[in-house]
Amino acid sequence: IVSSITVSTNGSPLPGLFTISPSYGDELTTLFMFSGVQWSDQDLPLTYMFGFNSAGENMIIQGRSELSFGESVLPSGQESVSFKVTCSLLVYDSLGSSTLSTASVIVTRISTAVLESKIKLQLSSLSNNNDATKKVLSTASIALNQENSSSDVVTKISIRDSLINHLSSLTQNEDPSIDTISTWASNLGAITKKTDEISPYLAKSAQNIAETILDGVISTSISYDTISNILKVCDASIINNHRRRLETTSMDNIDESITKTINLVSKYGNIVSSQLYPGEESVTNILESFRLTTSVFSDNVFTTTPLTENEIISGITGSSVSIPGAIDGSAIKVSVIMSNVNIYGEIGNVFNSNSMRLQIDGEVLGSEVLIVLQNNGEISFKSINSSVIFSHTCDKGEISTTEVTCPDSGFKFDFICQGWIDNMNATCPSQTERPVCHLLNNNYTSSCHVVSYTNTNTTCSCRVNMVRRRLDTLDDVGVTDLVAMSSFVANSFAGTISSPPIFTSWDDIKKVMIVFLMYVIFWGGGLGLISLCIMK
């Protein structure tokens, strides 16, 4: 018996023409006409999307629609490529298959003052037209990024604030889809590219837009690599916060901003892990202020934080996480974020290691997780002898307990008076510096303690409450924020030393003799009575 099956696959639209006119112009001044003609496919209608490429990022100037033509100004090209700008046309059939076509034009640079004036004019003329907003966001942000003049930074900051406002409105006016979300992400990345031109307002708005994008990815099941530049946005936000931390003494709102940014990176890691299967290669990202590695396992978990090629050549070791195997072979999803200690400003000076955000989703055979945190340098743990001495005098007939606290170590001990005259002395105990596994997020579902340590690393055992989590949630369950720190621990206490009273007068001696004679009479009489009783 012979059986057969015929499978039909969808082909991409057949190429037509992609033309741009004129072929030469000035940035944000010349209006270029885009046209796609003679494209064909049996799955109609065809839709068209126009854009241009900047530093490997495709910026959209006209969203996907049935219009096969459009117009827009463009930013200048790079001088290194003779100001050439590569433009793109994506043609889709009704089933979503697409064909890419490119064409190039020459766009020369204009002066900084004229450029800023044109951007302001374009922003002021924007209405609620989404395509018009996309054009201005894409062209203005890229043009601003290519402007290397250090003059009038205040104006550039103001322009970026306006751009972020319009992007925020765009995310509210459009429904999330693979096209809209990729456009939002590319524009957000372009607006936040220059960290020295990011205001506190822009940084906070960028975080909110990044969260909207991540939520949109979750609701539409878009591939994580479509919005990978969200990590660059998070990096820019942290770098900007670090710069402001160095310029201000107020840290409350900055700490909150850092926590929110790390939460956004965690949510991205959540998205990545939801699209991976056990056995697939881990997804790693290395940025200036943090590193992220995301993995999915079905057996015992061992993962290390990513290293650059230079670090590997230099013999540097990454921090690591070991987790027991999954119950019934189910998947364990693990994301590890290592944040640079510098982002915490002065607080980070007391950290031995970079901070780790460990996020676990899955049911494992045990709740003990072993974490090895690599120190940022060799640490020589010190011992300190105390020079603090306390003295206390007990009076005759005094029955009391006096608690004393050592000011250097916080160690507490008691002077106990038991009714007689006593002079007591005590030296506070010495201290030894030791590492501690410190939780940063006050997460009471996790607890950690030091298992072992060397001059270069600290091994922590953490008990983490791990359960399945919905993709759109990020609570404290299965999340641990950890850092290695040093703390001085008081050594064993030698106790108090009593000094006998000194007799300085004949009256003191008489008092002692009276007590002694009473003692002899009492015990002598008692023993005599006992003897008489026995003899009888």
KOLKE-437709 format. One line per 4 residues: their letters; for each residue z, x, y of C-alpha. Coordinates in pm, whole numbers. Layout:
BEGIN
A = Z:X:Y  ...;
***
This chain:
BEGIN
IVSS = 0:0:0  -98:139:337  50:-1:655  -13:100:1011;
ITVS = 109:20:1358  -65:65:1687  141:176:1984  6:145:2334;
TNGS = 150:372:2603  134:321:2974  -77:572:3164  -24:680:3524;
PLPG = -255:552:3799  -588:733:3804  -616:976:4096  -792:875:4412;
LFTI = -788:1037:4756  -494:1134:4976  -596:1214:5333  -404:1306:5650;
SPSY = -548:1303:5998  -538:1509:6215  -488:1831:6021  -308:2005:6308;
GDEL = -38:1899:6557  301:1957:6724  637:1862:6573  773:1515:6657;
TTLF = 480:1471:6897  151:1431:6706  112:1105:6515  -33:1178:6171;
MFSG = -222:907:5977  -169:894:5597  -407:716:5363  -438:670:4986;
VQWS = -773:525:4870  -969:477:4549  -660:478:4324  -685:259:4015;
DQDL = -480:129:3724  -494:-178:3499  -126:-260:3568  -145:-402:3918;
PLTY = -35:-414:4190  -25:-50:4289  246:62:4530  249:370:4754;
MFGF = 524:596:4892  463:869:5153  679:1171:5230  688:1543:5295;
NSAG = 856:1842:5132  1125:2050:5298  1303:2331:5115  1226:2170:4780;
ENMI = 1356:1828:4889  1114:1536:4914  1184:1345:5236  1057:987:5252;
IQGR = 881:863:5566  747:536:5425  917:358:5138  740:223:4833;
SELS = 517:-74:4920  165:-210:4863  53:-53:5191  -183:234:5108;
FGES = -163:380:5458  97:475:5715  167:689:6016  445:922:6129;
VLPS = 529:1230:6330  638:1537:6131  879:1829:6177  732:2174:6212;
GQES = 653:2396:5918  817:2733:5858  674:3028:6047  672:3227:5720;
VSFK = 405:2991:5580  207:2966:5906  379:2632:5996  227:2452:5697;
VTCS = 389:2122:5595  320:1982:5248  300:1603:5246  314:1383:4937;
LLVY = 184:1051:4810  337:883:4504  130:600:4358  304:362:4113;
DSLG = 168:97:3879  356:-227:3814  536:-72:3513  680:217:3717;
SSTL = 452:497:3602  349:721:3891  106:992:3997  180:1253:4264;
STAS = -76:1384:4512  -17:1638:4790  -196:1748:5106  -104:1997:5379;
VIVT = -118:1996:5759  -21:2251:6024  268:2144:6251  381:2389:6520;
RIST = 721:2413:6686  818:2289:7032  1101:2407:7256  1462:2316:7180;
AVLE = 1506:2107:7494  1190:1905:7430  1281:1862:7063  1626:1722:7141;
SKIK = 1478:1494:7405  1223:1352:7159  1487:1293:6891  1707:1106:7138;
LQLS = 1410:895:7245  1322:808:6885  1682:714:6804  1715:494:7111;
SLSN = 1398:302:7020  1503:222:6662  1540:-141:6560  1631:-293:6223;
NNDA = 1302:-181:6067  1399:15:5756  1075:216:5733  1098:315:6099;
TKKV = 1457:427:6042  1355:636:5739  1085:810:5941  1324:908:6218;
LSTA = 1604:1012:5981  1374:1233:5773  1176:1395:6051  1461:1434:6303;
SIAL = 1716:1578:6060  1470:1834:5919  1350:1930:6268  1712:1975:6376;
NQEN = 1787:2194:6072  1490:2420:6148  1604:2471:6506  1793:2802:6503;
SSSD = 1893:2813:6869  2270:2836:6914  2257:2671:7256  2391:2324:7331;
VVTK = 2575:2270:7002  2751:1969:7155  2416:1790:7193  2320:1867:6833;
ISIR = 2654:1733:6710  2598:1415:6910  2248:1374:6761  2381:1417:6408;
DSLI = 2651:1157:6477  2378:915:6581  2169:998:6272  2464:931:6041;
NHLS = 2523:595:6211  2165:487:6144  2184:609:5784  2501:407:5735;
SLTQ = 2320:98:5865  2028:170:5631  2256:177:5326  2389:-164:5429;
NEDP = 2046:-316:5493  1881:-203:5168  1962:-289:4808  2034:8:4580;
SIDT = 1738:117:4367  1605:450:4245  1384:478:4556  1642:372:4815;
ISTW = 1924:576:4665  1716:893:4642  1612:839:5006  1973:790:5118;
ASNL = 2082:1101:4930  1807:1326:5069  1871:1207:5426  2247:1253:5389;
GAIT = 2192:1605:5261  1964:1689:5555  2202:1545:5818  2502:1743:5685;
KKTD = 2318:2069:5614  2451:2267:5911  2830:2265:5875  2895:2406:6224;
EISP = 2728:2095:6371  2936:1845:6174  3197:1652:6370  3510:1500:6211;
YLAK = 3347:1160:6257  3030:1269:6076  3231:1426:5791  3424:1103:5735;
SAQN = 3109:888:5760  2927:1119:5517  3207:1071:5264  3175:692:5292;
IAET = 2795:705:5249  2830:943:4953  3065:692:4789  2811:413:4851;
ILDG = 2540:624:4688  2756:704:4386  2850:337:4344  2480:250:4367;
VIST = 2397:499:4092  2661:341:3868  2525:-10:3926  2159:88:3872;
SISY = 2192:354:3595  1991:610:3792  1980:963:3650  2251:1189:3788;
DTIS = 2003:1461:3886  1840:1220:4132  2144:1251:4359  2265:1602:4272;
NILK = 2251:1699:4640  2557:1475:4689  2751:1781:4571  2608:1979:4864;
VCDA = 2727:1703:5096  3077:1728:4945  3064:2106:4981  2963:2077:5347;
SIIN = 3248:1831:5408  3507:2065:5254  3374:2369:5444  3387:2173:5769;
NHRR = 3742:2058:5697  3844:2416:5621  3701:2531:5955  3892:2260:6140;
RLET = 4207:2346:5945  4192:2695:6096  4165:2544:6444  4448:2288:6428;
TSMD = 4812:2269:6327  4785:1909:6205  4704:1894:5835  4776:1534:5733;
NIDE = 4429:1386:5779  4263:1706:5652  4457:1694:5325  4348:1333:5278;
SITK = 3987:1428:5344  3997:1710:5088  4145:1476:4827  3875:1217:4896;
TINL = 3600:1477:4864  3736:1598:4530  3751:1232:4418  3381:1200:4505;
VSKY = 3300:1507:4296  3505:1352:4014  3304:1032:4041  2982:1235:4020;
GNIV = 3122:1407:3711  3197:1060:3570  2832:964:3617  2709:1283:3451;
SSQL = 2938:1241:3149  2825:880:3104  2466:1004:3062  2542:1289:2820;
YPGE = 2581:1280:2442  2799:1498:2216  2627:1827:2148  2420:1830:2467;
ESVT = 2452:2135:2687  2719:2111:2955  2605:2036:3311  2737:2296:3556;
NILE = 2725:2320:3934  2841:2616:4142  2891:2564:4516  3073:2760:4783;
SFRL = 3398:2562:4782  3410:2422:4429  3258:2439:4081  3200:2151:3841;
TTSV = 3135:2151:3469  3084:1830:3270  3072:1809:2891  3087:1556:2607;
FSDN = 3244:1648:2273  3320:1475:1943  3519:1762:1790  3783:1998:1927;
VFTT = 3718:2061:2295  3702:2405:2450  3534:2439:2786  3538:2707:3057;
TPLT = 3464:2687:3427  3118:2817:3522  3063:3170:3652  2782:3328:3850;
ENEI = 2567:3597:3689  2736:3866:3900  3080:3745:3790  2975:3756:3425;
ISGI = 2838:4110:3468  3164:4211:3637  3364:4088:3337  3538:3805:3519;
TGSS = 3687:3536:3294  3673:3167:3380  3964:2927:3352  3956:2723:3032;
VSIP = 4067:2393:2879  4146:2321:2512  4186:1960:2394  4252:1823:2042;
GAID = 3964:1651:1862  3870:1288:1916  3997:999:1705  3735:888:1446;
GSAI = 3482:1132:1591  3435:930:1910  3314:1103:2224  3549:1285:2461;
KVSV = 3412:1317:2814  3552:1608:3014  3493:1708:3375  3655:2017:3526;
IMSN = 3650:2090:3900  3775:2426:4025  3833:2419:4401  3849:2739:4604;
VNIY = 4203:2815:4717  4076:2880:5071  4005:2511:5138  4381:2443:5152;
GEIG = 4434:2677:5448  4785:2817:5483  4912:2608:5193  4669:2788:4964;
NVFN = 4836:3121:5039  5111:3036:4788  4864:2952:4508  4811:3214:4237;
SNSM = 4492:3048:4112  4223:2812:4233  4317:2448:4183  4183:2258:3882;
RLQI = 4098:1887:3862  4081:1796:3493  3937:1453:3410  3939:1331:3050;
DGEV = 3792:1008:2919  3850:936:2551  4112:895:2280  4215:1223:2119;
LGSE = 4438:1319:1826  4713:1443:2056  4804:1433:2421  4880:1805:2464;
VLIV = 4614:1991:2660  4618:2370:2689  4493:2504:3023  4449:2871:3110;
LQNN = 4434:2925:3487  4293:3261:3593  4473:3415:3889  4270:3510:4194;
GEIS = 4403:3864:4158  4664:4063:3968  5017:3950:4051  5322:4174:4024;
FKSI = 5617:3945:3960  5928:4072:4142  6303:4062:4086  6544:4030:4377;
NSSV = 6916:4113:4370  7132:3890:4586  7358:4030:4855  7529:3696:4920;
IFSH = 7903:3702:4831  8138:3404:4862  8517:3422:4879  8773:3145:4831;
TCDK = 9154:3136:4843  9362:2887:4646  9702:2794:4788  10012:2723:4584;
GEIS = 9999:2372:4444  9630:2326:4530  9426:2139:4269  9063:2128:4386;
TTEV = 8697:2204:4307  8480:2350:4581  8100:2355:4525  7908:2643:4676;
TCPD = 7525:2674:4713  7355:3011:4730  7124:3007:5035  6865:3241:4880;
SGFK = 6816:3072:4540  6972:2728:4574  7193:2805:4272  7522:2609:4273;
FDFI = 7863:2702:4128  8227:2594:4168  8552:2754:4282  8829:2581:4086;
CQGW = 9190:2591:4208  9451:2508:3939  9776:2504:4135  9861:2867:4179;
IDNM = 9780:3121:4445  9444:3284:4373  9184:3489:4559  8834:3439:4409;
NATC = 8506:3616:4475  8153:3550:4343  7812:3711:4399  7504:3487:4389;
PSQT = 7281:3557:4087  6969:3771:4109  6626:3607:4100  6311:3675:3899;
ERPV = 5966:3563:4013  5781:3357:3751  5468:3137:3751  5489:2759:3743;
CHLL = 5227:2498:3656  5232:2284:3968  5083:1933:3983  4912:1863:4315;
NNNY = 4858:1487:4281  5215:1379:4195  5069:1226:3881  5358:1096:3676;
TSSC = 5127:1023:3381  5095:1401:3342  5352:1677:3301  5291:2050:3262;
HVVS = 5496:2356:3176  5425:2727:3138  5363:2843:2782  5288:3207:2860;
YTNT = 5166:3425:3143  5035:3768:3232  4959:3940:3561  4610:3784:3556;
NTTC = 4654:3430:3416  4894:3146:3348  4876:2926:3037  4996:2569:3090;
SCRV = 5061:2300:2833  5003:1956:2986  5080:1616:2842  4810:1382:2970;
NMVR = 4786:1006:2915  4425:965:2797  4252:628:2752  3904:484:2797;
RRLD = 3812:425:3159  3550:207:3320  3281:413:3489  3343:256:3830;
TLDD = 3713:343:3836  3894:664:3918  4269:625:3880  4540:870:3778;
VGVT = 4498:801:3406  4347:1110:3239  4330:1297:3573  4536:1610:3635;
DLVA = 4531:1825:3950  4688:2159:3864  4742:2500:4022  4939:2811:3925;
MSSF = 5208:2914:4172  5499:3158:4174  5862:3056:4199  6183:3258:4201;
VANS = 6422:3154:3921  6793:3235:3931  6912:3459:3648  7241:3409:3457;
FAGT = 7553:3373:3672  7832:3626:3616  8102:3376:3717  8389:3398:3964;
ISSP = 8630:3690:3975  9000:3619:4044  9221:3871:4221  9604:3854:4159;
PIFT = 9814:3779:4466  9972:4077:4643  10353:4069:4694  10433:4175:5046;
SWDD = 10804:4077:5079  11142:4054:4893  11110:3672:4912  10783:3684:4716;
IKKV = 10953:3892:4444  11250:3653:4427  11015:3357:4384  10841:3531:4096;
MIVF = 11176:3623:3931  11299:3265:3955  10984:3141:3786  11023:3410:3519;
LMYV = 11394:3324:3451  11311:2952:3430  11040:3034:3182  11283:3244:2967;
IFWG = 11561:2980:2978  11319:2699:2891  11161:2873:2595  11491:3039:2483;
GGLG = 11678:2709:2483  11398:2540:2299  11389:2805:2028  11774:2789:1990;
LISL = 11768:2416:1934  11496:2453:1678  11702:2717:1491  12016:2495:1480;
CIMK = 11811:2207:1343  11675:2426:1067  12020:2564:971  12161:2212:936;
***
